[in-house]
Amino acid sequence: MTTQFSLAHLTVLGCAPPEMIYIASRAGYDFVSIRPIYMGLPGEPNYALADNKEMLKQTKTALVDTGIKLLDIELAKVADNIDPKKYVPAFEVAAELGGRHVLSSIWTPERNFAIECFSEICDLAKTYGLTVELEYVPIASVNTLAGALDVLHTANRDNAGIMIDIHHFHRAGDKLEELAAIPREKLRFVHLCDAPAEIPGTKEEMTRILREARSYVGEGGIDVAAIIHQLPELPYSIELPNLARVKELGYGEHAKRCLQTAKDYLAAHPRQNKVLCQA
């Protein structure tokens, strides 16, 4: 099976969806993963396509022009004071653009509330033919694989899945054998990147690397191959924000190098053993 790659929006966050699609096409990606849900983070551009009809039109045109497909949208996060119904316009946009998945993460410590909201997000997304992939994040409330699986099993939604981010898996201190607990049908794509081996001792430094200083695959200290070899063949969404590289190279060249270094690494580390995941 030919390995497929998506350009994740955080890698080129300064680019609006139409521009990132053309960048992805020139670099050789198969998909894009966009952020049409505005999160209101400091310095983050607003790409809420449901509210910007002209940008939505340009995004459609870019997808048609390039043949690039939409893999997923983000981020339908679970947090206090956020009604899951606010994500419906973004789900409509994702379906209109031919998207497949919605990325979600949990930022409330209230387990029951989190599961209730995540379940509602899954139910709303299902109406639009979308799956919901739960991503655990080291600075969020659900920050380990075990925690994510607990939510997944308790919510018990057939369109719910789990998304492994290589950076987050390493930072969580998860073990390779834990990946066996994930049913194969619950895995639909992976976030691919690298990072320094040393786990930061503060949330601030963890956040900095997570959002602006990840490494090209093979140039950090994570044993990326050991992780991905325990997963089935899946599309790789390259989420690799690095402000220094962008400043040096520009978004287009950075995106191109993200893809080429990933391909070089995978070629140098071929699969040899069966994965641990359940059949």
Summary of the structure (lengths in Angstrom):
residues: 279
radius of gyration: 17.5
end to end distance: 17.8
largest distance: 48.5
contacts: 941
relative contact order: 0.15
helix: 46%
strand: 16%
